[in-house]
Amino acid sequence: MAATVRRQRPRRLACWAMLAVLLADLLPLSETLAVMSVDLGSESMKVAIVKPGVPMEIVLNKESRRKTPVTVTLKENERFFGDSAASMAIKNPKATLRYFQHLLGKQEGNPHVALYGARFPEHELGFDPQRQTVHFQISPQLQFSPEEVLGMVLNYSRSLAEDFAEQPIKDAVITVPAFFNQAERRAVLQAARMAGLKVLQLINDNTATALSYGVFRRKDINTTAQNVMFYDMGSGSTVCTIVTYQTVKTKEAGMQPQLQIRGVGFDRTLGGLEMELRLREHLARLFNEQRKGQRAKDVRENPRAMAKLLREANRLKTVLSANADHMAQIEGLMDDVDFKAKVTRAEFEELCADLFERVPGPVQQALQSAEMNLDEIEQVILVGGATRVPKVQEVLLKAVGKEELGKNVNADEAAAMGAVYQAAALSKAFKVKPFVVRDAVIYPILVEFTREVEEEPGVRSLKHNKRVLFSRMGPYPQRKVITFNRYNHDFNFHINYGDLGFLGPEDLRVFGSQNLTTVKLKGVGESFKKYPDYESKGIKAHFNLDESGVLSLIKVESVFETLVEDSPEEESTLTKLGNTISSLFGGGTTPDAKENGTDSVQEEEESPAEGSKDEPGEQAELKEEAEAPVEDTSQPPPTEPKEDAAPEEEKAAEKEKEEKSEAQKPSEKKEAGSEPVPPAPEEEKKQKPARKQRMVEEIGVELMVLDLPDLPEDELARSAQKLQDLTLRDLEKQEREKAANSLEAFIFETQDKLYQPEYQEVSTEEQREEISGRLSAASTWLEDEGFGATTVMLKEKLTELRKLCHGLFFRVEERKKWPERLSALDNLLNHSSMFLKGARLIPEMDQIFTEVEMTTLEKVINETWAWKNATMAEQAKLPATEKPVLLSKDIEAKMMALDREVQYLLNKAKFAKPRPRPKDKNGTRAEPPLNASDQAEKVIPPPGETEDAKPISEPEKETPGSEPTDAEPLELGGPGAEPEQKEPPTGQKPTLKNDEL
């Protein structure tokens, strides 16, 4: 038995060692406590944070506003963001960049590039010869890509969040429009990398809004499906979303609320900006008409004047939403000529008539993609700033046929709040209530490949095949596997967008390339030569559409199988150890499952991607390798019934067994998901136990990106370094400005103090003249040479002046502190003396203090009185202009020394135990001796109570300033105290506390 124990001990120690290593790896996950979200709108952004004690709070910017303009002004030696940059748009419109998100992921021939140039002709756009992407040419030395400008904005948003949270933040969730394609999403991720942000997720802004709506109405969600339409018209675009809310049963947390995106419709250019541009054009035409006979230039040729008109158009649009007419007026619009014109709401609606006709378009697209009608929609909710325009609400209300439109969400902040809730759910530092999110794929993605087929003997031809990888409105995130069964050599396949027929011709041009990637495989033939005796299970390509909606090819493998006889050998020690550790941490669950609000639909679906759907025996059903949340029967039919309906899979499997097509081998059927037929009991006994041995060989992959090539790593690193250098330059500039402001403020404040009575009292005329002369010289230097002074020079000048004025300030400060400090010292001395007097009056039988302790306290009290009197007398002889000998720090030191002695005795009294009373011969307790003052009243117990009643508690603590009198002696025990009591009664407090002194 002992030998068995000795053999098991090393394994047990190894298990604990492995467990300790795993736990050590888990501990660093909670280092970052605060997370943030950035709702990137076309015109403005909203930043929100979550940190301990601050749940889901919108960040205020430096102007204490809840939203910040997405505007950047770039000059040779400085940058401006937010409201400061927006104000610079009029002074320097060429260097002020706005609405640059519309250029993300766009190449030279994209219609949006031409549209941006027409809207903002003051900007000079250049093009990258390699990637054919856009960049802003501000000056010969300054040029920035849209990704770099967005990186600056994200870095600025992080600085706002860090100032608000008072701690560093790296993790963020960023909102993007739902219609962003793969190139646009990758561009946002690259911008975040330049800014040094760790993106937890790119969440669609319509999904974030729906999540915010559901989180705050969690109790109203039940098993009955509720369909809600969100109509979001912002500054740059419009998105209509149909969302289904209901509770579903999840594997991890039981019944939880869920939102599922059922339909999405959008218009990329319908928004408040287009309305403002129409108004700007109208105001420019009115101004030109007013100056028609003056041979003046066209106002459209003046960028500054057009920037002023755009700002006035923005204000006019807002005012006309609540008023029938308004007067537009701008002082000094151009050539010092003022502009003033009356604009009515009717004129505004006439200018934007064609825009209002496009309002119902996204509604129809959303209904069509969801395969629903308006009768199934319970509520239509408005989101976005442009929905405040009355005509938009009027047209939309007529289009949806509802009695009213819902306005019960914050139209500006809903997306930011939903995104920050998702950030908290994805962060390891917070635990939130689960809310399952099932987002939907807007643009379908498929795999295309070509192979040779032999339709007739001796006649071979090429056949083009397509396999839908992620279908339109299918849920994500999810993983899928496609199996190529008929290749034993290197080949290529293509990843492209699927059917985009729901987009119009103009939208297709804006969309860009419909081809995503060409995949070249290398090493397929070598893998077959490596395992000639194994049966090939095909070439498996693993794809992942992550939480951000970004597609990636994880790996490509060549899989082989063979049957081998199963040996009855035991598992190895390492295998058992691994199984033990795996079971401790919930082995068996998918490693990608996350404990957050996102539905982990990590479905790995395998299908032999050979032939077409018309070929018998080559269509394989999809097999789920990771379970999705089990949904109630009341849930509406999912988008992809083949993925979620288990009975249909069983029927398909039975059908395949009956057909037994020759075109598909039994091994291929098993790979496609059909269950093997169990052998008969008699055959089981005869057959030797056998098992499948699976061999996997990874295939080399070469990717050729076709839609928009990503920035190479070296260029990405250079861009990140460029942004970091600009940030350091801004910080140095801020530090220099802070030093200059501090020096200037010190000069003005000190010059003013020299004329105040309290400063004149402690200084001579000569001293004030010297200080005033030095201050004037420093002020002159700051005005003449300060613009070229470095931060170090400014700080040295300030240090020099402070040293000069130190003595003056010190004397004034000491005189201000004397009354308060001396009063506190007198109060402490009085209370200490009264405490000592009371301690000496305690009867010898009850005395808890020793003579040495009381003598020591008395000595400290006397020494403190003597020091105070002597120092004050010496101070009275000194003139006010000399350095004082009575210092506030010395008074505080004396108070601390005296307080320490009193505190020691108080603590001793607090924990002292009363001494037992002697009993007389008759067995009764002896009466306690009277107090030495002979003034104490004898306590007579009330009728009905004996002398064995509970002892009277000590008096309550005295209020500060009260003094014990002879009628109130200091006692640690009262009449009738029981000798057997070991501890003071509960709630008994010492007579004096330190804070009373």
C-alpha positions, -999 to 999 in steps of 0.1 A, spaced: 0 0 0 28 23 9 45 16 -25 12 25 -42 11 58 -24 46 66 -33 39 59 -70 8 82 -70 24 111 -52 45 124 -81 14 123 -104 -6 142 -78 21 168 -75 23 172 -112 -15 178 -113 -12 205 -88 18 220 -106 -1 221 -138 -31 236 -121 -10 264 -106 5 272 -140 -30 275 -155 -43 297 -127 -12 319 -130 -20 324 -167 -55 334 -158 -46 360 -132 -32 387 -156 -65 388 -175 -80 414 -150 -52 440 -152 -73 465 -172 -102 477 -152 -118 504 -174 -131 498 -209 -145 522 -234 -167 524 -265 -165 549 -294 -197 556 -314 -181 570 -346 -207 590 -364 -201 610 -396 -204 643 -379 -197 636 -342 -187 609 -319 -199 597 -284 -174 581 -260 -186 560 -230 -167 541 -203 -173 514 -177 -151 512 -147 -156 500 -111 -181 524 -95 -190 541 -128 -213 518 -148 -220 529 -184 -213 566 -184 -210 590 -213 -176 608 -213 -176 646 -212 -151 663 -234 -129 693 -225 -158 716 -232 -181 695 -209 -201 684 -238 -214 648 -243 -206 646 -280 -175 657 -298 -172 667 -335 -152 642 -356 -130 670 -369 -92 673 -371 -72 704 -380 -36 696 -391 -10 723 -393 28 722 -396 34 724 -358 1 717 -341 -32 698 -342 -67 705 -330 -95 681 -323 -132 684 -316 -148 718 -310 -114 735 -313 -109 720 -348 -145 728 -358 -139 765 -350 -107 763 -371 -127 751 -401 -135 787 -409 -100 801 -404 -82 773 -422 -107 751 -441 -80 734 -462 -63 719 -431 -95 710 -414 -107 674 -422 -143 664 -417 -165 634 -429 -133 615 -439 -149 582 -428 -167 582 -462 -133 576 -478 -123 546 -458 -116 516 -479 -123 535 -511 -101 535 -542 -95 562 -568 -124 553 -591 -150 550 -564 -180 574 -568 -178 584 -532 -143 598 -538 -156 621 -565 -186 630 -543 -163 640 -515 -143 662 -538 -174 679 -550 -187 685 -515 -154 698 -501 -134 712 -530 -109 729 -506 -92 696 -500 -65 683 -523 -68 645 -527 -39 624 -537 -37 587 -545 -14 559 -535 1 543 -566 3 509 -551 -31 506 -533 -49 533 -553 -63 546 -521 -70 583 -511 -48 606 -490 -52 642 -480 -24 665 -494 -25 693 -469 10 706 -478 41 692 -496 53 680 -462 20 669 -447 -1 641 -462 -23 617 -443 -45 588 -453 -81 585 -440 -69 556 -418 -42 578 -402 -67 606 -396 -92 582 -380 -63 568 -359 -57 604 -346 -94 607 -337 -95 573 -319 -63 583 -300 -80 616 -290 -112 597 -279 -90 575 -257 -74 605 -240 -108 619 -232 -119 585 -217 -86 583 -197 -90 618 -183 -126 610 -173 -118 576 -159 -85 587 -143 -67 556 -154 -52 542 -186 -76 525 -211 -66 502 -240 -97 480 -246 -125 495 -268 -155 486 -288 -160 507 -319 -192 511 -338 -193 510 -376 -222 514 -400 -240 481 -408 -233 485 -445 -195 485 -441 -180 458 -463 -148 438 -456 -124 465 -469 -140 492 -448 -140 471 -416 -103 462 -421 -95 499 -426 -111 508 -392 -91 480 -375 -59 493 -390 -67 528 -378 -72 514 -343 -39 496 -345 -22 529 -354 -38 545 -323 -26 516 -301 -61 505 -292 -71 469 -286 -104 465 -304 -126 440 -285 -151 442 -313 -164 462 -342 -201 463 -335 -226 476 -361 -242 508 -348 -277 494 -354 -269 463 -334 -255 485 -306 -287 506 -306 -308 475 -304 -287 461 -276 -291 493 -256 -329 492 -261 -331 456 -250 -308 460 -219 -329 488 -205 -361 468 -212 -349 434 -201 -380 427 -179 -403 433 -209 -387 405 -230 -403 371 -227 -407 339 -248 -431 357 -272 -412 372 -301 -414 410 -304 -404 426 -337 -391 462 -334 -380 484 -363 -352 510 -357 -350 538 -382 -316 555 -379 -310 586 -400 -277 602 -390 -256 629 -406 -241 608 -434 -264 578 -439 -296 560 -431 -301 525 -418 -333 507 -410 -332 475 -389 -357 449 -379 -349 432 -346 -366 403 -329 -365 402 -290 -373 371 -270 -359 349 -243 -341 317 -253 -326 288 -234 -288 289 -234 -265 262 -224 -245 283 -200 -270 305 -182 -305 291 -189 -332 314 -201 -317 347 -213 -330 375 -235 -318 376 -271 -319 400 -299 -317 388 -335 -312 410 -365 -338 399 -390 -336 426 -417 -314 456 -427 -320 483 -453 -298 513 -459 -290 544 -479 -254 554 -479 -259 591 -487 -293 600 -472 -287 620 -441 -285 654 -424 -253 664 -442 -270 663 -476 -298 685 -463 -272 710 -450 -254 710 -483 -287 718 -501 -292 747 -476 -257 759 -481 -262 760 -518 -294 779 -514 -278 805 -491 -249 809 -515 -273 816 -543 -291 842 -522 -259 859 -513 -248 860 -550 -281 875 -559 -278 902 -533 -244 913 -548 -254 908 -584 -247 943 -596 -214 948 -577 -192 926 -600 -183 905 -570 -168 870 -572 -189 839 -567 -190 830 -530 -186 794 -540 -150 801 -549 -141 812 -514 -135 782 -491 -138 803 -459 -171 818 -469 -184 783 -478 -173 770 -445 -193 798 -428 -223 790 -449 -221 753 -440 -221 761 -403 -250 785 -407 -269 758 -427 -264 733 -399 -278 758 -374 -307 767 -398 -317 730 -402 -319 726 -365 -339 757 -359 -363 750 -388 -371 716 -371 -390 736 -344 -399 768 -363 -418 777 -395 -391 802 -406 -358 817 -394 -334 844 -404 -300 833 -415 -273 858 -409 -235 859 -411 -213 889 -403 -186 895 -428 -193 865 -450 -170 877 -478 -152 910 -484 -165 923 -451 -201 921 -465 -227 908 -441 -253 883 -452 -289 882 -440 -318 862 -455 -351 847 -444 -356 809 -450 -389 791 -443 -395 755 -436 -415 752 -468 -384 763 -488 -362 739 -469 -386 710 -477 -388 720 -513 -350 720 -515 -349 684 -501 -380 670 -517 -361 643 -536 -343 633 -503 -376 629 -485 -388 606 -513 -359 583 -504 -370 580 -468 -392 548 -473 -365 530 -493 -345 515 -463 -378 504 -448 -388 484 -478 -352 469 -480 -354 458 -444 -388 442 -448 -377 424 -479 -345 410 -463 -364 399 -432 -392 384 -453 -417 402 -432 -445 427 -436 -454 458 -417 -482 441 -398 -456 420 -379 -438 451 -367 -449 461 -333 -431 495 -330 -410 518 -351 -383 537 -331 -365 568 -343 -327 570 -339 -302 596 -352 -301 633 -352 -317 638 -387 -349 621 -377 -358 653 -358 -366 669 -391 -405 670 -391 -408 661 -428 -387 629 -423 -411 619 -395 -441 627 -416 -430 607 -446 -418 578 -424 -451 576 -405 -470 574 -437 -447 547 -450 -449 524 -420 -486 529 -414 -484 532 -376 -503 556 -353 -471 571 -340 -433 567 -340 -414 557 -310 -391 583 -294 -383 564 -262 -346 560 -268 -318 587 -267 -314 593 -304 -277 604 -300 -264 581 -273 -282 548 -277 -254 533 -299 -227 544 -275 -245 529 -245 -251 496 -262 -215 494 -274 -201 501 -239 -224 473 -225 -209 450 -250 -174 462 -241 -181 453 -204 -194 419 -214 -163 412 -235 -139 425 -209 -125 400 -183 -127 426 -156 -166 429 -154 -195 405 -151 -227 416 -167 -261 400 -171 -260 379 -203 -278 393 -234 -275 371 -264 -267 390 -296 -272 374 -330 -260 398 -357 -267 392 -394 -245 390 -425 -254 418 -449 -233 408 -479 -232 370 -486 -198 354 -491 -192 323 -513 -163 301 -524 -157 296 -562 -134 270 -578 -129 253 -611 -121 216 -617 -119 192 -646 -149 169 -652 -153 140 -677 -189 143 -690 -183 117 -717 -155 91 -721 -124 109 -733 -140 143 -732 -128 165 -703 -140 200 -696 -137 227 -669 -166 232 -646 -171 263 -624 -185 256 -590 -199 279 -563 -205 272 -526 -222 297 -503 -200 301 -473 -220 327 -453 -255 334 -466 -273 368 -465 -289 376 -431 -272 345 -416 -260 349 -380 -224 356 -371 -199 351 -355 -195 316 -368 -169 293 -383 -173 270 -413 -153 243 -429 -155 235 -466 -141 201 -478 -126 196 -513 -128 159 -519 -116 155 -555 -82 172 -554 -49 154 -549 -26 182 -562 -21 219 -556 -51 241 -567 -66 275 -562 -100 287 -551 -116 322 -548 -135 339 -520 -160 364 -534 -191 382 -524 -224 364 -533 -255 377 -550 -256 415 -544 -288 420 -565 -305 438 -536 -281 467 -543 -288 492 -571 -263 500 -598 -249 531 -581 -246 512 -548 -227 485 -566 -202 511 -579 -197 525 -544 -194 490 -530 -162 484 -549 -146 451 -558 -169 420 -554 -139 397 -553 -123 393 -519 -93 369 -521 -76 343 -542 -62 314 -522 -33 294 -536 -26 260 -519 8 245 -518 17 211 -506 -14 191 -514 4 166 -536 32 161 -510 6 153 -483 -9 125 -505 26 111 -511 33 112 -474 2 90 -465 -3 66 -495 -19 39 -474 -45 62 -458 -79 71 -471 -83 108 -480 -110 127 -462 -105 158 -484 -88 191 -482 -105 211 -454 -105 249 -454 -115 265 -421 -131 300 -423 -140 324 -395 -164 353 -396 -156 369 -362 -175 392 -339 -164 422 -359 -178 408 -392 -143 403 -406 -137 372 -426 -104 352 -423 -91 319 -435 -78 302 -404 -60 272 -419 -62 246 -447 -56 209 -438 -53 177 -457 -71 150 -437 -65 112 -439 -80 83 -420 -74 46 -416 -87 18 -394 -63 3 -369 -67 -24 -343 -74 -9 -309 -48 -20 -283 -60 -25 -247 -31 -5 -234 -38 20 -207 -36 57 -214 -3 73 -207 3 94 -176 4 126 -196 -29 118 -213 -46 111 -180 -31 143 -165 -44 163 -195 -79 148 -192 -79 156 -154 -69 192 -160 -94 195 -188 -122 183 -166 -113 207 -139 -118 236 -163 -149 223 -180 -134 202 -207 -156 195 -236 -168 230 -242 -156 249 -273 -125 270 -265 -140 299 -284 -171 301 -262 -171 334 -244 -188 345 -213 -203 377 -226 -234 391 -242 -225 379 -277 -240 347 -288 -211 324 -295 -225 309 -327 -192 292 -334 -206 268 -359 -181 248 -378 -200 234 -407 -184 209 -431 -196 202 -466 -178 186 -496 -176 216 -519 -175 196 -551 -198 197 -581 -230 217 -582 -262 214 -564 -277 196 -594 -254 167 -592 -268 137 -574 -248 124 -545 -225 154 -543 -248 177 -522 -238 172 -485 -258 185 -456 -242 210 -432 -229 195 -399 -227 216 -368 -196 210 -346 -205 235 -319 -239 238 -304 -259 270 -307 -282 281 -279 -313 259 -277 -342 280 -287 -378 277 -276 -405 265 -300 -421 300 -299 -391 315 -316 -397 325 -353 -381 303 -379 -344 310 -382 -328 323 -414 -309 290 -421 -333 261 -411 -307 235 -422 -283 247 -395 -308 247 -366 -333 220 -374 -321 186 -362 -351 166 -374 -345 177 -410 -309 165 -407 -320 131 -396 -345 129 -425 -318 138 -449 -294 112 -434 -321 85 -437 -327 95 -473 -291 92 -482 -289 58 -466 -318 46 -488 -304 60 -520 -269 48 -515 -256 67 -544 -224 54 -561 -211 89 -565 -204 92 -528 -183 68 -508 -193 56 -474 -165 75 -458 -177 107 -475 -212 101 -461 -198 99 -427 -178 131 -432 -210 148 -444 -227 141 -411 -247 108 -416 -247 84 -387 -231 50 -393 -253 19 -391 -245 1 -358 -233 -35 -364 -254 -65 -353 -246 -80 -318 -233 -113 -334 -209 -93 -357 -197 -73 -327 -184 -105 -310 -166 -117 -341 -150 -84 -351 -119 -73 -334 -121 -38 -318 -109 -12 -343 -106 25 -342 -100 53 -367 -66 69 -368 -68 105 -382 -38 122 -396 -38 159 -404 -12 177 -426 -13 215 -428 -13 229 -463 7 260 -472 -16 290 -481 -8 320 -502 -34 348 -501 -39 374 -528 -63 401 -515 -84 415 -544 -108 441 -529 -83 464 -511 -48 453 -501 -40 458 -465 -12 481 -455 21 462 -453 34 458 -417 63 482 -423 40 509 -435 16 503 -407 45 506 -382 56 538 -399 21 553 -397 18 543 -360 52 559 -353 41 590 -372 9 593 -350 30 587 -319 54 614 -328 25 639 -334 11 629 -300 44 635 -283 48 668 -300 13 679 -289 21 668 -253 54 688 -254 35 718 -268 9 715 -240 36 713 -214 53 744 -228 20 763 -228 13 752 -193 48 764 -182 43 798 -199 9 802 -184 22 794 -150 50 819 -153 27 847 -165 1 839 -138 28 840 -111 40 874 -123 6 890 -123 -5 875 -90 27 885 -72 26 920 -85 -9 923 -71 0 908 -38 28 934 -32 0 961 -27 -20 940 -2 -18 950 35 -9 916 48 22 914 25 32 950 31 31 943 69 58 916 67 81 933 41 102 965 38 99 990 10 133 979 -3 123 942 -4 91 951 -24 110 972 -48 135 945 -55 107 919 -61 87 943 -83 117 951 -104 125 914 -110 89 906 -119 88 935 -144 120 922 -160 106 887 -163 74 900 -178 93 920 -204 114 889 -212 83 868 -216 67 892 -241 99 898 -262 116 864 -261 92 841 -245 78 828 -278 111 812 -286 119 800 -250 119 763 -243 99 746 -216 130 742 -195 138 779 -197 103 789 -187 104 765 -157 138 778 -146 125 814 -148 95 805 -126 117 787 -101 140 817 -98 111 841 -91 95 817 -66 128 815 -47 130 852 -46 95 856 -31 98 825 -9 106 844 23 78 869 18 52 842 11 65 822 41 60 850 66 25 857 54 15 820 54 28 815 89 9 845 103 -23 831 87 -17 797 105 -9 810 139 -44 817 153 -58 783 143 -27 764 155 -23 782 188 -60 778 196 -58 741 189 -27 738 211 -44 757 240 -74 735 237 -53 703 238 -33 716 268 -66 724 287 -81 690 280 -49 672 289 -47 690 322 -83 682 330 -77 646 320 -46 644 343 -65 659 372 -93 634 368 -68 605 366 -52 616 399 -87 617 416 -94 580 408 -94 560 441 -64 539 447 -86 507 447 -97 515 411 -66 532 398 -54 519 365 -26 544 358 9 542 374 25 571 390 53 571 364 27 574 336 9 603 352 42 620 360 53 616 324 21 632 311 25 660 336 60 667 325 50 669 288 22 693 296 45 715 316 72 715 289 47 724 262 33 753 283 68 765 289 78 762 252 47 780 241 51 810 265 89 813 258 85 811 220 56 836 219 76 860 240 106 857 217 84 861 186 69 893 201 104 909 202 111 902 165 100 926 138 74 913 113 99 916 85 122 890 100 119 852 98 95 841 126 107 818 154 72 806 161 66 781 133 34 762 126 53 730 121 68 733 156 33 738 171 21 707 152 51 687 166 43 697 202 7 688 197 16 654 183 39 647 213 13 656 238 -15 638 220 7 606 219 10 606 257 -28 612 262 -37 586 236 -16 560 254 -34 565 287 -68 565 269 -61 532 252 -50 518 286 -82 529 302 -103 515 273 -90 480 276 -85 479 314 -106 453 334 -123 463 367 -109 448 398 -131 424 418 -148 438 450 -141 421 484 -172 405 501 -181 409 538 -187 380 562 -225 379 555 -218 373 518 -230 407 506 -208 429 485 -190 458 501 -203 492 492 -180 510 468 -160 537 485 -172 572 480 -154 595 456 -126 615 471 -145 647 465 -174 635 488 -197 652 463 -209 621 446 -245 611 450 -254 577 463 -272 556 438 -303 540 452 -317 512 430 -353 516 419 -380 496 438 -381 460 428 -345 458 418 -318 442 440 -282 451 443 -274 424 417 -288 445 389 -266 452 359 -239 479 364 -245 514 353 -226 522 321 -200 549 320 -210 584 311 -212 593 274 -182 610 260 -180 647 266 -184 671 239 -153 691 229 -148 720 252 -168 706 282 -149 702 315 -157 678 343 -169 695 375 -167 683 411 -203 672 408 -193 650 379 -163 629 390 -144 608 365 -152 572 372 -143 540 354 -170 520 372 -203 529 389 -220 517 420 -231 482 419 -205 470 395 -202 432 396 -168 418 406 -173 388 383 -175 409 352 -144 402 331 -150 428 303 -167 462 301 -204 460 291 -212 462 254 -213 498 242 -192 511 271 -170 539 259 -140 556 276 -145 588 293 -123 608 269 -115 603 233 -85 615 214 -106 635 189 -121 654 218 -88 668 226 
